Amino acid sequence: MGTKGVGMATDQQDEPKAGTPPGEGATTGPRLKDCPDWYYLIREFEVLYRQGSAGGSRSIRSHRKRVREAVSAVLEANPEMAVRAPEAKPVTAHLGRALDIGERGAMQGLARALSRVSGQLTWEYGYEKVSPALARKYAYCEVMGPNGPVRTGRLIIGFVLFAPNTTYPQHSHHEIEESYVSIAGAWSENDAAVYAPGSLILNRAGDEHRITTGEQEPCLLAYAWSGPEARLKLPEMKLTPPRQQKARREGRSG
């Protein structure tokens, strides 16, 4: 389990003396490679998008390439870490169980790497308003991106956690292409298939999708978002109004 802060491997540096002009003797924060647990977590994402299969899909192959190239560039750049205060949500009570399941399955490397920083994660909702029911059963954490502890404007990677028997309402992401990879638990998108650990699904920018999870176990997904830098910084996640959700589901089943 992680501890508070960013897990520096180097000795604590002295604070700059009072009255020292900016840039003269001022200390800088730890960089990514000074924080091995974070470095290995980001590297697991690079391995995931480099070694996994595209299943013959050109779109998925292209997406995987964009993700791994962006992650590789960040690993090479070794950026300064941005300290964020850890924050839990009600659903994070299920994180330990999700990690236990993940460490026994196909995604054990990523699950174990996540467990090393689990006490340092900042869990969020991503919406200005979220229903009390959804607030108890869902949250996400950005680990690399414009607002993550590992900063980049090229890509967002992170994790989303669902409690058992969750329905995440229909929604879309303007100008953002996204992929999800199952770490633990079973889930379905748009009632089209059941995805097990190791499965990847790609949603094109603007595609609407609705997620449901299995009844008995929590579901943990890794995700990658790519798109314009300005949009990644302010993704404007948007839930589809309930009336439109119903009409579109009926249209698919008709």
N, C-alpha and C positions, 0 to 999 in steps of 0.2 A: 504494500500500500504506500502511496505517496505521502509526503508531508507538506505542510504549508510552504509557499514560496515556489521557486522554480528549480530547486534541487541542484544548486551549484556544486560543481566538483572542485572549484578553486577556492583558495582562502578568501575570507572576507576582506575587501579593500577598505582603506580608511576613508572617511568622509572628507570632502574638501574643506579647507579652513575657511572660517568666516571672512568675508570680504574678498575672497579670491575671484577675480574676474571670470566670466563664463569662458570655457575653453582652455583655461590655464589651471592645470592641476585638478580639474574636475574628473571624477571617476565615471566610468561607463558601466552599464549593467552586464551581466553574463551573456555570452553568445550561445547559440544553439549547441555547439560542441562542448561547451562547458557544463551542459545539463544532459548527461548521458541518457537518462530515462526518456526525455523528450526527443533526443536525437534518434534513438532506436525506434521509438513509436513512429516518427515521420518516415524513417527508412523502411519500416514494415509496409507503409502505404506504397512506397515506390516499388517494393518487391511484389506486392499484390497486383498492381496495375502493369507490371512488366511480365510476370510469369503466368497470370491467368489467361484463360482462353476467351476469344471473342465469339466463339461459336459459329464462325463463318460469316458474321455480320460486319460489313464494311463500316457502318456507322459506329458500332461498338469498338471496332479496332481503332478507328480514328480518335474516338473519345479517350480510350485507354492511352493512346500515344500522347495526347495533349496533357493528360493528367500526370503521367510518369515524367514527361519532360519538365513540366512545371515544378514537380516535387524534387526532381534531380537538381534543378537550378537553385532551389532554396537550400538544399543540403550543401551544395557547392559554395553558395554565398555565405553560409554560416551567419545568419542575421542575429542582431541583438534581440534578446528575449524581452517581451512585454509582460510585466507582472500584472496578473489579474487576480482579484480576490476570489477564492473558491466560493461556490454557491451551489446549494442543493435544492432540489424540488421534491415534492412528495414521491414521484415515481422513482427517484434514485434509491429508495429503499429496496428496489428490485435489482439494483446493479450488481450486487455481490452474486446473486443467483445467476444472472445472465453471464457474468464472467466465468463462473464455475462451469456452466454448460459450454461456453466458447472454448475454454482451455482443454476440454475433452474432445473437441471436434476438429473439423477441417481447417478452422481459422484460429488454431491455438496460438500461433505466433503473435498475431495482432491482439488477441484477447489478453495474452500475458503482458505484452507491452503496455496495453491500456491500464491493466491492473496496477502497474508500477507508478502511474501518475493519477490514479483515481481520486486521491484526496486533494488534488490540485485543480480539479476541473470546475469550470464555470458553466452550470446548466441554465438554460434559458428556454423561453417559449417562442419568441420571434414574432409575436403579434401584440398589438396594443391592447387588445381585449381577447381573452380566452375564457371559454365556459368553465365553471367549477368542475364539471365532470371531466373535461379534457385536461384541465390543470392537474388533476390527480394521476393521470395515466400517461403523460407524455412530457418529454423535454429533450433538448438537443444541446450539444456542446461543440463549439468550433475550436479545433486544435491548431489549425493553420489557416490564415486568411487575413483580410484587412482588420478584423477585430479579435483575432486569436492571439494566444501567447507567442506563437511563431508567426511573424508578420510577413505577408506578401499580398500584392494586389492582383496577382495572376490567377488565383485559384482559392477555393475554400474546401478544406477537408475537415471532417469531424465525425461525430457519432450521434445517433438518435436512439432513444430508449423508450420502449412501450411496455406498459403493464400487460399482464394476460388479459385476453378478451377485450381488446381496445379497437374502436373504430375511429380512425383519424379522418376527418371530413375531407371531402373533395376540395382540391385546391390546385393552384398553378403558380409558376415562377416566371415572371416576365423577363425575357432575354437571357434566362439562365438554363443551361443544359445540365442535367444532373444524373448521377448514377448512384445506386444503392447496392451494397454488398452485404449479404447476411452473415452475421457473426454468431448469433445464437437465436434459437427460436424459429418458429414457422410463421409466415405471413403471406398475404395475398394482396395484389394491387388490382383494383377495378374488377374484382371477382373473376380474374382471368386464369390464374394459376396459383399454385402453392410453391413458395420458394424456401428452400432449405439452406443451411449454412454453406457458404461458398458461392451461392448463386449471385449473379449480377443482373440488374435491370437498368435500362437506360430510358430516361424521359427527355424528349426534345424540349427546347425552350417553349413555354406556353402550354405544353400538354397538361391536361387536367388528370389528376389521379387521386384515388381514395385507397387508404390502406386499412386492412383488418388483420388482427393477430390471433394466434392460437389461444385456446381457452385455458390451458394449464400452465404455461411457462411465459416468462417475459421475453421480449424480442429486442435484440440489439443489432442495429445496422450501422455500417460505416458508409459515409457518403462523400461524394466529390461534386462540387459545383464549378462549372466554367462559364465565363461570359465576360462582358465588358467590365473593366475595373470599377467604373462608377456604379454599375448595377450591383456588383458583388459587395461593395461597401454598404449599400442601402438596398437589400434585395426585395423589400416590399412583398413579403409573402402574403398571399391573398386567398382567403377561403371563398369558395363558390357559394352564393346564397342558396339556402335549403331548397327553394322551389326549383331553381335551375338544376341542382343536384338530382332531384327526383326525375325531372323531365329527361335528363341525359342518360340516367340509368335505365329508364323505361325505353328510351330510344335504342340503347345497345341490346336490350333483351328482346326487342320486338322483331 
